[in-house]
Amino acid sequence: MAKAIMVQGTMSNAGKSLVTAGLCRVLHQAGYKVAPFKSQNMALNSFITVQGAEMGRAQVVQAEAAGIEPDVRMNPILLKPTSDSGSQVIVNGKAIGTMPAVEYYRYKKNLVPDIQKAFDSLSAENDVIVIEGAGSPAEINLKDQDIVNMGMARMAKAPVLLVADIDRGGVFASVYGTVMLLDPEERAMIKGIIINKFRGDVRILQPGLDMLEAKTGIPVVGVLPMLHVDIEDEDSLSDRLTKEKLKNALVDIAVIQVPRMSNYTDFNALEILDGVSVRYVRTVEELGSPDMILLPGTKNTIDDLKWMRQNGIEAAILHKAASGTVVFGICGGYQMLGQSLSDPYGYDSGHKGSVIAGMGLLDSKTDFVDTKRTIQMKGRFGKVEGLFHGLSGKEFYGYEIHSGVTSVDPAHALTEAGPINEAGETSAEGSQTVRDKFSVYGTYMHGIFDAEGVAATVVEALLAKKGLSPEDVKVIDYQAYKEQQYDLLADSIRENLDMDKVKEILERGI
């Protein structure tokens, strides 16, 4: 069975996911067979495995850092918020229903056997499991039902590294308060403290670290600087969503930040290109005059379309599309662009029999059904018309997560795609409407911009429309870029953490 070590945080966004990914990379580079694990994740950014199972993207990133294929056992429970007080519950990659928070709180103890089975199975196949917690272990109102922090540490018999974010201030109080709110047994499981996001000279911080060690009896195993690595982050607290337009950007791309946006990682491959600004907007004023408008995936297509309709963004998009601005929708965004959306079972909107007009920019219609399609796909662009004609014939890979069934005239299809593990089985997918200056495209494929040459072709077409040369944008292979970022993260972990101490904690256990 594998050795286990757990990364918990004093609060959300303390850096647990990043530290977990970094440890996975360092241990992988050291020759260990390592896998990440998080018993319960809450996120709208999700991924579909080769087997068609849905899991959180944070564990996908960590698996990539560990050099292994993502596996749903790494995240047996995924909660996808559908409202302020309820979530779709996904167990072992399959949705089992939608529950209000109170109902799930009572139910979740029933999922402990699923968590234990997934963890034990992974443990049998690896040398090390790096476990990520959620939020804070000191949520004293939730401790008796905990399955993701100290409850998980006990299940896995894993020593804990506690991560604290110094950039928000009050780091010593947050560490000490967290430790003191734990039971003595739980307190004893914390074997090391990591201070994260530090700016400045560590020598100035040292007296505080010494005092913290004296008061808690727990060693500080490292101080991580504010890391400048580009690695996918959790959706709820991402800095990407608040970025302003880059100064001197040659290409300006606006993503509509709908309230229930999911899988905005679809646009990372565009964001890394030099001279390209990808910004997230919520108002007509913020929209401005971009070169391309992207409509992302959403957990509630109908409600988010109504939101755009009410605040004027839909009208602004229609106006800009008619004036020549390219519009591209993915998944829920693709559904919105069609002629109509029908929800007979109430699966999307929560109201049986809901029917709403779409934006009318694509010749497609969507009916929501009571089953979710989750599958990895591969294919190629068909004959793409208009501005993005250079995409014609380009291969791509991606995955689908949706409950809608969208009908479209095959003559207007954007791609030909089929299941990644079924050779030769493809069908028409996506849609396009192109006439004069009008260019609107839609697809169900998450990750469609990730394949080699796809993002570059899109940006080159937008540059050419403005009379600029493609040579003004440096082409980057997205997969190679991600590997480079994982290596940079590992370098910083090795440089700033006492890895000998971390390995000693791992070997000793609890």
C-alpha positions in Angstrom: 0.0 0.0 0.0 1.1 3.6 -0.7 2.4 6.1 1.8 0.1 9.1 2.1 0.6 12.7 2.9 -2.2 15.3 3.1 -2.3 19.0 2.3 -4.8 21.1 4.2 -5.3 24.8 4.4 -6.3 27.4 6.9 -8.9 28.7 4.5 -10.1 28.4 0.9 -7.6 29.6 -1.8 -4.6 29.2 0.6 -2.8 27.3 -2.1 -3.7 23.6 -1.4 -4.3 22.6 -5.0 -1.0 24.2 -6.2 1.1 22.7 -3.3 -0.5 19.3 -4.0 0.4 19.6 -7.7 3.9 20.7 -6.8 4.5 17.8 -4.5 3.1 15.4 -7.1 5.6 16.8 -9.6 8.6 16.7 -7.3 7.9 13.1 -6.1 7.3 12.0 -9.7 10.6 13.5 -10.8 12.2 11.7 -7.9 11.1 8.4 -9.3 8.0 7.7 -7.1 4.8 6.4 -8.6 2.5 9.1 -7.2 -1.2 9.9 -7.5 -3.3 12.8 -6.2 -6.6 12.4 -4.3 -9.4 14.6 -3.0 -12.4 12.9 -1.5 -14.8 15.7 -2.2 -14.4 18.6 -4.6 -16.9 21.5 -5.2 -16.3 23.1 -8.6 -18.0 23.8 -11.9 -14.8 23.2 -13.8 -14.8 19.4 -14.5 -13.3 16.9 -16.8 -14.3 13.6 -18.5 -12.0 10.6 -18.3 -11.4 8.1 -21.0 -14.0 5.9 -19.3 -16.6 8.7 -19.5 -16.5 9.6 -15.8 -16.7 13.2 -14.5 -14.2 14.5 -12.0 -12.8 17.9 -10.8 -10.2 19.6 -12.9 -7.9 20.3 -9.9 -7.2 16.6 -9.7 -6.7 16.4 -13.4 -4.0 19.1 -13.1 -2.4 17.2 -10.3 -2.5 13.9 -12.3 -0.8 15.7 -15.2 1.9 17.0 -12.8 2.4 13.4 -11.6 2.7 12.2 -15.1 -0.3 9.9 -15.1 -3.7 9.7 -16.7 -6.6 11.3 -14.8 -8.7 8.7 -13.0 -12.1 9.3 -11.4 -10.8 7.4 -8.2 -8.7 10.6 -7.6 -11.9 12.5 -6.9 -14.8 10.1 -6.0 -17.2 12.9 -5.0 -17.8 16.1 -7.1 -20.3 18.7 -6.2 -21.4 21.1 -9.0 -23.4 24.0 -7.6 -26.8 24.6 -9.2 -27.9 27.4 -6.9 -26.7 29.2 -3.8 -27.9 26.3 -1.6 -27.8 23.2 -3.8 -25.5 21.1 -5.9 -25.6 18.2 -8.4 -23.9 15.3 -6.6 -21.6 13.2 -8.7 -20.3 9.9 -7.2 -17.6 7.9 -8.9 -18.0 10.0 -12.0 -21.8 9.7 -12.4 -24.5 12.1 -11.3 -26.8 10.7 -8.7 -29.1 13.7 -8.4 -29.3 17.3 -7.1 -29.5 18.0 -3.4 -30.0 21.1 -1.2 -27.1 21.7 1.1 -28.9 20.5 4.2 -29.9 17.2 2.6 -26.4 16.5 1.3 -25.0 17.3 4.7 -27.1 14.5 6.2 -26.4 12.2 3.3 -22.7 12.5 2.8 -21.7 10.0 5.5 -23.2 7.3 3.3 -20.5 8.0 0.8 -17.6 7.1 3.1 -17.4 3.5 1.7 -17.1 5.0 -1.8 -14.3 7.3 -0.7 -12.5 4.5 1.2 -12.8 2.1 -1.8 -11.4 4.7 -4.2 -8.5 5.6 -1.9 -7.6 2.0 -1.2 -7.7 1.1 -4.9 -5.3 4.0 -5.8 -3.1 3.2 -2.8 -2.6 -0.4 -4.0 -1.3 0.9 -7.4 1.1 3.7 -6.3 4.0 4.5 -4.0 2.6 7.8 -2.7 -0.8 9.4 -2.5 -0.9 13.2 -2.1 -4.3 14.1 -0.6 -5.8 17.6 -0.9 -8.3 18.9 1.7 -11.0 21.5 1.2 -11.6 24.8 2.9 -10.4 24.6 6.5 -10.2 21.7 8.9 -11.4 24.1 11.7 -14.9 24.5 10.4 -16.3 23.6 13.8 -19.9 23.5 12.7 -19.1 20.8 10.2 -16.5 18.7 11.9 -18.8 15.9 13.0 -19.6 15.1 9.4 -16.2 15.8 7.9 -15.1 13.5 5.0 -12.6 15.8 3.3 -10.2 17.2 5.9 -9.3 15.5 9.2 -11.9 12.9 8.6 -10.1 11.9 5.4 -6.7 12.1 7.1 -7.9 9.6 9.6 -9.3 7.3 6.9 -6.0 7.4 5.0 -3.8 7.5 8.2 -2.0 10.5 6.5 0.2 13.1 8.2 -0.9 16.7 7.4 0.9 19.7 6.0 -1.1 22.9 6.8 -0.8 25.7 4.2 -1.5 29.3 5.1 -1.8 32.3 2.8 0.3 35.2 4.1 -0.8 37.5 1.2 -4.2 38.1 2.8 -2.7 39.1 6.2 -3.1 37.6 9.6 -1.1 34.5 8.7 0.1 33.7 12.3 -3.4 34.1 13.7 -4.9 31.9 11.0 -2.4 29.1 11.6 -2.6 29.3 15.4 -6.4 29.6 15.4 -6.8 26.6 13.1 -4.5 24.5 15.2 -6.1 25.4 18.5 -9.7 24.8 17.2 -8.8 21.1 16.4 -9.1 18.3 18.9 -5.8 17.1 20.4 -5.9 14.0 18.3 -6.3 16.1 15.1 -3.7 18.6 16.2 -1.2 15.8 16.5 -1.7 14.8 12.9 -0.4 18.2 11.6 3.3 17.5 11.1 4.4 20.6 9.2 3.3 24.2 8.4 3.8 25.9 5.0 3.6 29.7 4.6 2.4 30.5 1.1 2.5 33.6 -1.2 5.2 35.4 0.6 6.7 38.6 -0.9 10.0 39.9 0.6 12.9 38.7 2.7 12.3 35.6 4.7 14.8 36.8 7.3 12.3 39.5 8.4 9.6 36.8 8.8 11.9 34.4 10.8 11.1 35.7 14.3 7.4 35.1 13.7 8.1 31.6 12.4 10.1 30.8 15.4 7.3 32.0 17.7 4.7 30.1 15.7 6.7 26.9 16.1 7.1 27.4 19.8 3.4 28.1 20.3 2.1 25.2 18.2 4.9 22.7 18.5 4.7 22.1 14.8 7.7 22.8 12.5 7.5 25.3 9.6 8.8 23.2 6.6 9.0 26.1 4.2 8.0 29.5 3.0 6.8 29.6 -0.6 7.1 32.9 -2.5 4.3 34.3 -4.6 4.7 31.9 -7.5 4.5 33.2 -11.1 3.4 29.9 -12.7 0.5 29.5 -15.0 -1.4 26.5 -13.8 -5.1 25.9 -13.9 -6.9 27.0 -10.7 -10.2 26.4 -9.0 -13.1 28.2 -10.6 -14.6 30.0 -7.6 -11.5 32.1 -6.7 -9.6 32.4 -9.9 -7.6 35.6 -10.5 -8.2 35.0 -14.3 -11.7 36.2 -13.9 -10.6 39.7 -12.7 -7.9 40.4 -15.3 -8.2 43.6 -17.2 -7.5 44.0 -20.9 -3.7 43.7 -21.5 -2.1 46.9 -22.5 -1.1 47.0 -26.2 -3.0 43.7 -26.8 -3.2 42.9 -30.5 -6.2 40.6 -30.1 -9.0 41.3 -27.6 -11.2 38.4 -26.7 -14.1 38.8 -24.3 -15.6 35.8 -22.4 -19.1 36.4 -21.1 -18.9 35.6 -17.3 -22.3 34.1 -16.8 -23.3 33.5 -13.2 -23.0 29.7 -13.5 -20.0 29.6 -15.8 -18.2 26.2 -16.0 -15.0 25.0 -17.7 -13.5 28.4 -18.5 -10.3 26.5 -18.7 -11.4 26.0 -22.3 -9.8 29.4 -23.1 -6.4 29.0 -21.5 -4.8 27.9 -24.8 -5.8 31.3 -26.3 -4.7 33.3 -23.2 -1.1 32.1 -23.3 -0.4 33.5 -26.8 1.6 36.6 -26.9 -0.4 39.7 -27.7 -3.7 38.1 -26.9 -6.0 39.5 -24.1 -8.6 37.1 -22.7 -10.9 38.9 -20.3 -14.1 38.0 -18.5 -17.0 40.5 -18.6 -20.3 40.8 -16.8 -21.8 44.0 -18.2 -22.3 45.7 -21.5 -19.9 48.5 -20.4 -17.2 45.9 -19.8 -17.8 44.2 -23.1 -16.5 47.1 -25.1 -15.5 46.2 -28.7 -13.7 42.9 -28.7 -12.4 41.0 -31.7 -14.2 37.9 -30.6 -16.9 37.0 -28.0 -16.8 33.6 -26.3 -19.9 32.1 -24.6 -18.6 29.5 -22.1 -20.2 26.4 -20.7 -22.7 26.8 -17.9 -24.4 24.6 -15.3 -27.8 26.3 -16.1 -28.1 27.4 -19.7 -31.7 28.7 -19.5 -31.1 30.8 -16.4 -27.9 32.2 -17.6 -29.5 33.1 -21.0 -32.2 34.9 -19.1 -29.5 36.8 -17.1 -27.9 38.0 -20.3 -31.3 38.9 -21.7 -32.1 41.0 -18.6 -28.9 42.9 -18.3 -28.6 43.8 -22.0 -25.6 41.6 -22.8 -27.6 39.4 -25.3 -28.7 42.5 -27.2 -25.1 43.8 -27.3 -23.9 40.4 -28.6 -26.5 40.4 -31.3 -25.6 43.9 -32.4 -21.9 43.1 -32.5 -22.4 39.8 -34.4 -24.4 41.7 -37.0 -21.5 44.2 -37.2 -18.9 41.5 -37.9 -17.6 40.5 -34.4 -17.0 36.8 -34.3 -19.1 34.8 -31.7 -18.1 31.3 -30.6 -20.0 29.2 -28.1 -19.0 26.1 -26.2 -21.4 23.6 -24.6 -24.1 25.8 -22.8 -22.9 28.8 -24.8 -23.5 26.8 -28.0 -27.0 25.9 -26.8 -27.8 29.6 -26.2 -26.8 30.6 -29.7 -29.5 28.4 -31.3 -33.2 29.0 -32.1 -34.8 27.5 -29.0 -34.2 25.6 -25.8 -36.8 23.2 -24.4 -36.6 21.6 -20.9 -39.5 19.1 -20.6 -38.1 17.4 -17.5 -36.8 20.5 -15.7 -33.3 19.1 -15.8 -31.6 22.4 -16.7 -34.0 25.1 -15.3 -35.6 23.1 -12.5 -39.0 23.9 -14.1 -40.7 21.1 -16.1 -41.9 22.2 -19.5 -39.8 25.3 -19.7 -39.3 26.6 -23.3 -37.3 29.7 -24.2 -36.2 31.3 -27.4 -32.5 31.1 -28.1 -30.3 34.0 -29.4 -31.1 32.9 -33.0 -27.5 33.1 -34.2 -27.3 29.4 -35.1 -29.7 27.2 -37.0 -30.0 24.7 -34.1 -32.5 23.6 -31.4 -31.8 22.1 -28.0 -33.9 19.7 -25.9 -32.8 19.0 -22.4 -33.1 15.3 -21.4 -32.8 13.6 -18.0 -29.5 11.9 -18.7 -26.1 13.5 -19.0 -23.6 12.8 -21.8 -20.1 12.5 -20.5 -17.5 11.3 -23.0 -14.1 12.0 -24.4 -14.1 12.8 -28.1 -11.7 13.2 -31.0 -12.3 14.5 -34.5 -11.6 17.1 -37.1 -13.1 20.4 -38.2 -15.2 20.0 -41.3 -15.4 22.6 -44.0 -15.3 25.8 -41.9 -16.7 28.8 -43.6 -15.9 32.5 -43.1 -13.2 34.0 -40.9 -12.0 30.7 -39.4 -11.8 28.8 -42.7 -8.2 27.9 -41.8 -9.5 25.5 -39.2 -10.9 23.2 -41.9 -9.5 19.7 -41.6 -7.6 20.4 -38.3 -7.7 17.6 -35.8 -8.7 18.1 -32.2 -9.6 16.2 -29.0 -11.9 17.2 -26.2 -14.8 16.0 -24.1 -18.5 16.5 -23.7 -20.5 17.2 -20.5 -24.1 18.1 -21.2 -27.7 17.0 -20.8 -28.9 18.8 -23.9 -29.5 17.1 -27.3 -29.0 19.6 -30.1 -30.3 19.1 -33.6 -28.7 20.9 -36.5 -28.6 20.6 -40.3 -25.4 18.5 -41.1 -24.7 20.9 -43.9 -24.0 23.5 -41.3 -22.0 21.2 -39.0 -18.7 22.6 -37.6 -16.9 19.3 -36.9 -16.9 15.5 -37.4 -16.3 13.8 -34.1 -16.6 10.4 -32.3 -15.7 8.7 -29.1 -11.9 8.7 -28.5 -11.9 4.9 -27.9 -14.0 3.9 -30.9 -12.0 4.2 -34.1 -13.9 5.3 -37.1 -17.2 6.2 -35.4 -17.8 9.9 -36.1 -20.8 12.1 -36.7 -21.6 15.7 -37.6 -21.3 18.0 -34.5 -21.5 21.7 -33.8 -22.9 24.4 -36.0 -21.8 27.5 -37.9 -23.6 30.4 -39.5 -21.5 32.5 -41.9 -22.7 35.2 -44.3 -21.1 38.4 -45.4 -19.3 39.7 -42.2 -21.4 37.5 -40.0 -19.4 34.6 -38.4 -20.9 32.6 -35.5 -19.7 29.1 -34.4 -20.7 26.6 -31.7 -19.6 23.2 -30.4 -20.1 20.9 -27.5 -16.4 20.1 -27.4 -14.6 21.3 -24.2 -10.9 21.7 -24.9 -11.3 22.3 -28.6 -8.7 25.1 -28.6 -6.1 22.9 -26.9 -5.0 20.9 -29.9 -1.9 21.9 -31.8 -2.5 24.8 -34.2 -6.1 25.4 -33.3 -5.7 28.4 -31.0 -3.0 29.8 -33.3 -5.2 29.6 -36.3 -8.1 31.4 -34.6 -5.8 34.2 -33.4 -4.1 34.5 -36.9 -7.5 34.9 -38.5 -8.4 37.6 -36.0 -5.1 39.4 -36.7 -5.6 39.1 -40.5 -9.0 40.7 -40.2 -7.3 43.7 -38.6 -4.6 43.8 -41.2 -1.9 42.5 -38.9 0.6 39.7 -39.5 0.4 36.3 -37.8 4.1 36.7 -37.1 3.1 39.3 -34.5 1.9 36.4 -32.2 4.3 33.7 -30.9 2.8 30.3 -31.4 3.1 28.1 -28.3 2.3 24.3 -28.0 -0.2 24.2 -25.2 0.7 20.8 -23.9 4.5 21.6 -23.9 3.7 24.9 -22.1 1.8 23.1 -19.3 4.7 20.6 -18.8 7.1 23.6 -18.5 4.8 25.2 -15.9 4.7 22.0 -13.8 8.5 21.9 -13.9 8.8 25.5 -12.8 6.4 24.8 -9.9 8.5 21.7 -8.9 11.6 23.8 -9.0 10.1 26.4 -6.6 8.8 23.6 -4.2 12.3 22.1 -4.0 14.0 25.4 -3.5 11.7 26.7 -0.8 10.4 23.7 1.1 12.6 21.4 3.2 11.9 18.3 1.1 14.0 16.1 3.3 11.7 17.0 6.2 8.6 16.5 4.0 9.9 13.0 3.0 10.6 12.2 6.6 7.0 13.2 7.5 5.8 11.0 4.6 7.8 8.0 5.8 6.9 8.3 9.5 3.2 8.8 8.9 1.1 9.4 12.0 
